[in-house]
Amino acid sequence: MKVRKLLVAGAGQMGAGIAQVSAQAGIEVVMIDVADEFVARGMAAIQKGLGRLVDKGRMQPDERDAALARIATGLSVEDGADADLFIEAAPESVELKSDLLRRASAILRREAVIATNTSSLSITMLAEYVEAPERFVGIHFFNPVPAMALVEVVRGAATSDATMAAARAFAETVGKTPITVKDSPGFVVNRILFPMINEAVAALAEGVASADDIDTGMRLGANFPMGPLALADLVGLDTTQAILATLERDLGDPKYRPHSLLAEHVAAGRLGRKSGAGFYKYDRG
Ligand SMILES: NC(=O)c1ccc[n+]([C@@H]2O[C@H](COP(=O)([O-])OP(=O)(O)OC[C@H]3O[C@@H](n4cnc5c(N)ncnc54)[C@H](O)[C@@H]3O)[C@@H](O)[C@H]2O)c1
């Protein structure tokens, strides 16, 4: 099945990125969110992302305009009822995701693939909310979507081979490299990455070094492109906390418990880049 039209729910960091790379690859996109202001923010992020490519000479202005013209927006899954692929990129909450999956699988064609971009929830568990769960799959992009080459394609207990093949083909169409992963907490990358971020937060809380020095240490000492605390700010501290909490619960091991400093930042609304402050301060302009 070739994806000609994508419906993406959530115009946040991930949803807007998925919409952008899909539109760049020639796919018609409908991007929805719960309010006009969120849709507008997502579109502004896409315009900025494509604008940067034009500025760098990696895209022609007419290609940018064509990509933007492929993106329609809306406030309801009904706005993309004829899509071949639905990807939900709403916040990491079973309540929100189950509602979206129920509504989307009730209105999309039976052949349409239904996917989630969840970072940490079980695909097999979420499949309970999907009519015909053999067409349900995890399509896990990384942040920022336009820059990150990997997609984890996650097979739930009911996912069919055809759905896996369609998801892998879609990932390749939008310029990514897919890896096939079993449905297991954190999949591959986050299971390894987030305990390391949590350890960096612990080192900061214990005064082992400043945030800057911890990040410089990991950049220069482990050859990371960015430090773990800066990465947590990029991911979003709320998302980081949710991923660790899910790893702790689902793997049944307290070693994954989100550090209390992380919880403090989230409670104070310091969510990282998207809120203007986290372990670092950001200019939101
Ligand atoms: N941030 C990351 O680094 C990252 C990486 C990979 C996967 N993910 C996963 O992607 C998903 C989204 O994360 P994000 O970072 O883009 O979050 P975000 O907070 O930036 O964006 C989420 C968007 O979803 C919208 N939303 C809420 N309820 C909705 C609904 N019912 N219908 C449509 N839209 C709705 C919100 O208004 C918001 O604009 C999460 O499941 C997260 O775990 C995140």
The ligand as an SDF file (V2000), in Angstrom:
LIG
                    3D

 44 48  0  0  0  0  0  0  0  0999 V2000
    9.2750   15.0320   21.8880 N   0  0  0  0  0  0  0  0  0  0  0  0
    9.9970   13.9940   21.4850 C   0  0  0  0  0  0  0  0  0  0  0  0
   11.2210   14.0140   21.4780 O   0  0  0  0  0  0  0  0  0  0  0  0
    9.3180   12.7580   20.9780 C   0  0  0  0  0  0  0  0  0  0  0  0
   10.0280   11.8490   20.1890 C   0  0  0  0  0  0  0  0  0  0  0  0
    9.3780   10.7200   19.6720 C   0  0  0  0  0  0  0  0  0  0  0  0
    8.0430   10.5140   19.9810 C   0  0  0  0  0  0  0  0  0  0  0  0
    7.3750   11.4130   20.7690 N   0  0  0  0  0  0  0  0  0  0  0  0
    5.9740   11.1280   21.0570 C   0  0  0  0  0  0  0  0  0  0  0  0
    5.1840   11.9130   20.1670 O   0  0  0  0  0  0  0  0  0  0  0  0
    3.9700   12.2940   20.8110 C   0  0  0  0  0  0  0  0  0  0  0  0
    3.8240   13.8040   20.7600 C   0  0  0  0  0  0  0  0  0  0  0  0
    4.9140   14.4150   21.3980 O   0  0  0  0  0  0  0  0  0  0  0  0
    5.3110   15.9600   21.1230 P   0  0  0  0  0  0  0  0  0  0  0  0
    6.6650   16.1300   21.6670 O   0  0  0  0  0  0  0  0  0  0  0  0
    5.0350   16.3200   19.6920 O   0  0  0  0  0  0  0  0  0  0  0  0
    4.2470   16.7020   22.0730 O   0  0  0  0  0  0  0  0  0  0  0  0
    3.7520   18.2380   21.9970 P   0  0  0  0  0  0  0  0  0  0  0  0
    3.2340   18.5450   23.3380 O   0  0  0  0  0  0  0  0  0  0  0  0
    4.7900   19.1080   21.3530 O   0  0  0  0  0  0  0  0  0  0  0  0
    2.5280   18.1700   20.9420 O   0  0  0  0  0  0  0  0  0  0  0  0
    1.3460   17.4610   21.1600 C   0  0  0  0  0  0  0  0  0  0  0  0
    0.2230   18.1670   20.4120 C   0  0  0  0  0  0  0  0  0  0  0  0
   -0.9510   17.3270   20.4400 O   0  0  0  0  0  0  0  0  0  0  0  0
   -2.0640   18.1740   20.6030 C   0  0  0  0  0  0  0  0  0  0  0  0
   -3.2170   17.4040   21.0530 N   0  0  0  0  0  0  0  0  0  0  0  0
   -3.6430   17.1290   22.3180 C   0  0  0  0  0  0  0  0  0  0  0  0
   -4.7750   16.3960   22.2700 N   0  0  0  0  0  0  0  0  0  0  0  0
   -5.0800   16.2020   20.9660 C   0  0  0  0  0  0  0  0  0  0  0  0
   -6.1490   15.5590   20.2790 C   0  0  0  0  0  0  0  0  0  0  0  0
   -7.1170   14.9380   20.9420 N   0  0  0  0  0  0  0  0  0  0  0  0
   -6.1550   15.6100   18.9260 N   0  0  0  0  0  0  0  0  0  0  0  0
   -5.1680   16.2230   18.2440 C   0  0  0  0  0  0  0  0  0  0  0  0
   -4.1440   16.8480   18.8380 N   0  0  0  0  0  0  0  0  0  0  0  0
   -4.0880   16.8400   20.1790 C   0  0  0  0  0  0  0  0  0  0  0  0
   -1.5830   19.2410   21.5690 C   0  0  0  0  0  0  0  0  0  0  0  0
   -2.4240   20.3920   21.5330 O   0  0  0  0  0  0  0  0  0  0  0  0
   -0.1690   19.5030   21.0550 C   0  0  0  0  0  0  0  0  0  0  0  0
   -0.1430   20.5280   20.0560 O   0  0  0  0  0  0  0  0  0  0  0  0
    4.0460   11.6880   22.2300 C   0  0  0  0  0  0  0  0  0  0  0  0
    3.4170   10.4240   22.2120 O   0  0  0  0  0  0  0  0  0  0  0  0
    5.5380   11.5260   22.4620 C   0  0  0  0  0  0  0  0  0  0  0  0
    5.8210   10.4860   23.3720 O   0  0  0  0  0  0  0  0  0  0  0  0
    7.9770   12.5340   21.2540 C   0  0  0  0  0  0  0  0  0  0  0  0
  1  2  1  0
  2  3  2  0
  2  4  1  0
  4  5  1  0
  4 44  2  0
  5  6  2  0
  6  7  1  0
  7  8  2  0
  8  9  1  0
  8 44  1  0
  9 10  1  0
  9 42  1  0
 10 11  1  0
 11 12  1  0
 11 40  1  0
 12 13  1  0
 13 14  1  0
 14 15  2  0
 14 16  1  0
 14 17  1  0
 17 18  1  0
 18 19  2  0
 18 20  1  0
 18 21  1  0
 21 22  1  0
 22 23  1  0
 23 24  1  0
 23 38  1  0
 24 25  1  0
 25 26  1  0
 25 36  1  0
 26 27  1  0
 26 35  1  0
 27 28  2  0
 28 29  1  0
 29 30  1  0
 29 35  2  0
 30 31  1  0
 30 32  2  0
 32 33  1  0
 33 34  2  0
 34 35  1  0
 36 37  1  0
 36 38  1  0
 38 39  1  0
 40 41  1  0
 40 42  1  0
 42 43  1  0
M  CHG  2   8   1  16  -1
M  END
$$$$
